[in-house]
Amino acid sequence: MMKQARVVDLLLVLLAIALLTTPAFSDLVLSKVERRIDVTTQIARVTKTLKVVNSGSESVSEFTLTFPKFLGNNLAYLSVSHSGGKGKAKRSLANLSVEEANPKGMPDSVSFYSVSLPKALNKGDTLTLEVVAAFTNVLQPFPEKISQRDIHLVMLQESAQYLSPYVVESQSLSIKLPNARIESYTKLENTKLQGSEIKYGPYKNLAQYSYAPIVVHFESKAAFAVAEKLVREIEVSHWGNVQVTEHYNLVHRGAQLKGEFSRLEYQDRPNPQGVSAFRHLLARLPPRAHSIYYRDDIGNISTSQMQSDSKKTELLIEPRFPLFGGWKTFFTIGYGLPLSDFLFASEGERFLDISFGSPMLDLVTEKLIVQVVLPEGSKDISVTTPFAVKQSHEIKYSHLDIAGRPVVVLEKNNVVPDHNQNIQVFYKFSNINLLSEPLMLITGFFVLFITCIIYTRADFSISKSSAAYLAKLQWDEVLATLQEVQTIIQKCLAAHDKLEASLRDLSRTGDIQTCKAARKSTDSLLKDLSKELRPLLASLQSFPSASQISPKVEELVAKEKELQEKLMAKHTTVVEGYEKKSSGRDIENRIASQQQKIIALRQEVEDLLEFIDEI
C-alpha cells in the first residue's frame, strides 16, 4: 500500500509543480476557505465555503473553480450559491450559473468551471460562495479483492491545500469518515485526528494552485450499490393516478469477493462475517404512494417492509441474496401516486412536477433513463430541468390507443441522490380527449349487442324463390330417389341370395317341392320390386340435374335384371336335373357357364351400387 501511495504522491506533486507556473485568472483573493469532505457513504460529498475579495482595481463578474482532473472526471454534481448575512442570520440565496470552461494555456491535468456572479464584484467588495460537489468512484477499494471474513477498506486521495487559481489567505479541511477505524492517513503540519474526523490546517497565505496530496485508508461499511442502468417510467393518467415503474440493473462496486461464499457462515454470524456485503436497500417514496410491488424475473419478492406516515413512505427491500463485491442483481419496483399531488394547471396548460432521480438512498446510477408517458392527445410538450439532460421524444401504444401516447425521454449519466430534484413537464391537453376511451368502449359494446340482436332475429336462409334454392331442392329429391333405388336393388340382391340358399338346401335334402316353393316366392318378390323401380327411374329422367347420373342408374337396373334371368335359368336347370335324377357332377357341368356369368354380373352390380353410394 505504501508503494502505491508514494506513486500517487509523486504524480500529485508533479501536478502541483506544473500548476505553480500557471498565471492567476484575476486579482480575486480567497480570504477564507473552509472545506468539508464527507465519505460516510460511497459518494464523496465536498462542501466549500469561499469568502471572495476583489483586491484589484477592475470589477469581476466571473469566478473560476478548479478540481484535479482525476476528481473532475468523476464529478457527478456541482452546485454554487452565494450566501448573505452572518451567524444565525446567514442564509443561502439563489444558485449561480456554472459552466465547464476550457481556458487557453491551462494544463490538461486540471478541470475548470466558470461561475457567473450575481453582480459584478468591484474593488474591495466581498462575496461568500457555498460550493457543493459530489464525486463518484473516488473511494477506491484497497485491497481490491477480499475474502468473506475481511473488512472492507477503501482509499481516498485528496489535497490538504485548496487547489485554486487565486491566492488563499486562510484555509482548513475536515474529512468525516464512517467510523474511527483508520488504517493510515497522511500526516502534515497542523493535522489532527478526532474520533472519526481528520482535520488539516488552518494553512495561511497559500499561493495560486497550492497542492498538498494526502491519502486516507479507512474502513467503510457503506453499501457500494451502483445501478449500471435504471429505467424509470412515469405514466400519467388523467383518471387520477401516476404510475411509476423502475427497472434496476444493480451491481456491488466494492472490493470483490475472493474465494467461495459460505451461506452457512453468513447466516450463523452475519457480523463480522460478510461485512462487505449489503442485504438491504432503502427507498424513500412520496408520502401517499400506494399499490407498491417489488419483483424480479422469477416473480414477486416478499422480503420487503414498508412504513408510511404523512411525510414519507419508506420501502425497505431485501434482494434474494446478499450482494458482495462484483455481484449483480436485477429487480423492479412499482408504485402509484395520486394525480392531484403532482399534476397542476397554469396559464392554460398542465405541468407534471415530479422528482427526477431514484428514491434509493445513496445509490449511484451510471445511466438513468426517465420516460414520462403523457396521455394520448397531449401537445406542445416542453420540459424544465434544474440540470442538463439529454432529451428525446417517442410514441408508446397501449390499450385503446389510436395515435399513441407521447413519451418524453430524459437521459443522464453519473447520477447521485443530489440530482433527485423535481422536473416539470409542460403540455396542453383537452378534456374532450378524456371521453375518447369511454366512447370507444361504449361504441364497441353497442355494436356487439346490435350484431347479436341482428344475428338472432334475422333469417339468413336462401330465398325460396331463388334459382339456387330451387336447384338445392331438386338435388335433394335426386338424392332421395337414388337412396330408394339403392334400397330396392339391395332387396333384389337379398332375394337372389335366398334363391341360391334354396338350391343348397335341395342338394342337401333332395326336397324338390320346397325348392320350387322358394322359387315361386322369390319370383313374386322380384316382380313387385321391379314395379317399384319404374316410377323412380321415370322421376330421375325428369330431373335436369340428374342427367349424368340417370344412365348409371339405368345400367344398374339392367344388370340386376340380367342377373335375375341368369339365376332363374340356373335354378331351372338344377331342379330339372334332380327331377331326372341326374348325378351331381352332371348338374355342376351343366350350370358351370351360368355360374361364371352370375359371378361377373354380381360384381358389376355391386360396383354400380358403390358408385351411387359415393354420390
Steps between C-alpha positions, in 0.01 A plus 500: 500500500784741585656444160176589324453806721850622413427472129179696546684763706765538232241553229314755707821685580580519130150637448558764765835603349339540158227717646738730680609640165143580392393866525203611714166578339435837674576704812245309706618372838347227713522644848358187661435148373327228698480155342307203636519154340243238600589142406254319727338356185641387166451857371763756596311822577710815517362821650699822466444844647701757305531861609600692187658850507577714196843650573544639152386821336270347239158347562465122461181317390630142484661263747701191406481168683766234449530130574780253432422311181464164676227658714345704219454187290286353779304815581132407512343811650609862545302783651614855585295753694579824676399567857421815691490601865713386792468237772146373549370757255713349225286374213564337163373691200428385145730256320745648255560396143793257464653391171801288414783716366803432285733797544794523265848427627375295795633146569282200413545363853249751641123535446370858488147628565380855450251648751294806403482734800163655592651845441836643408742502789663843527825592672491407870164317474459159661275206419448166674446196276366162608624217278355148516660225291437125487755256358459136409764227463755697707489258793708215361483157672844407631562213492289445190410140596413376848366182654166464675667549838696817412392854576437740212775763466499792256746773410439874446744725314469877548698814573536657842537839330233649278583487130400843369617752240474767773709581805357344818560689824358235735378148432394196704381149413302240694437144383208314659547121495242225564667392825821531699663194343774657287780294352718797409488864393747762383634709785589860417550814704192590705341157464257380768306176540186529711301176509378438145602844370835616363578871492769674297593865557444775522760589240587867441599695190485228237615583151297435188459131418638383834474125533585263786403141412357280772379139512258361757457123535198407713219251557164552329186298569295703254313326222687559174180449304524620141219482245671433170169585336175629647186552294225702671165504321257763626157452342244777545130414497246779526268255670680572826826306512872529422656156461876475560694190394876472561723230349835461677818336373701506823862409577717516814807711410691435822793262543430178314444176690803274502442128543172318553190634669371306802131549561521306828767726649322809373170407666657379823716806550398776261726740690797510458453230233404671174546858619583605143162379372173684526160336546260793500422807293280783620271685259338820621177537301252791495259513800185364335657226289273197461479166317870438564662186360853357486590217263765357269506261202402206722197673649391697803753546782332496840806608703408868519363726772312826468445782746286799419404827666378843394846610381649198329466135406805283558544169322772272637577237237720194532641323191473124471865468603759723675707700253878478525745695288453438128163324546198617303124488535201613296163606640202725446303715739176676417253721679210733433470866599195726530474719190397807700836502684709527185290648215416870497350756262652833407410753230297262285742208519573217738833404648628194682725582795683183606844391620763405243726248673467170680334487844779265619721662761873538417459323166732588212345463155735471206223540242154631587215501248178675604200438275204729563195352326231766446133437413408454137419834343760702693675770294738798531725300732797665673727400790676702769787338692736648763800348320600393150347179363474334161143526374307313228141409415331168423151356452359217713191299412282355772146367528233696308762736353464630146776756444712378792618672815783754481805405708765745621833317546763660725846345531788583732821323599668490842193584709513535879228575761577873465336479157175383656343839437166576343458537127203659326339362185263753342234404245154591375211258521131536416250343737306376200775245446404344832178381338671318212565171680159479676328581169705230327393246764135607482503489120669160498247345738213668312616353169544159665148501644344620171685228311373235742142628464519498121655154497235346727201664332589515129438213254820429312354206301496512117173632345253226403440665165863522400655272238762377746235400753295316233810323372582390854147363547522312170835353591362387836220317311755338271697375801183367663406316178847351474471381860173322420645339187800384701271349766292311241807358328631385841169317555534337155847377587367363830232309299774362276687375805180334627457321163862377514436371853201293378727322249747416777216358710387292199842342461499414870137375545383415147163671572400627154161641606651724765752634248222575249301680769803720580535571126137605477529730805818665375357552154196678647721729717724595208201592288368731772837665537525549126167684506632734770805586291309623194365829648837572662680469168243723334547758779879504456464554125283806569767677711749708293754481780495114476585491129846354568387263774192351330694284245693336782177423686343355186810287447473377858137397455580322172790310651284394794228383260754294304628356826143393588461319168828313539408393853155377389657301216749346740219412742295334221799294380579375852135405580457314169823307563370387841163405346682289239722364776817613328829474683639795692804528274277509192292780649812700590633466145172625357492816719874580495478761223189654659677528839794692351263746336307544828821582692604761242158664496488508883837683509381756244182566700698555821739739324209709373347502846829628645509780239147609592584481871789747450259744339 
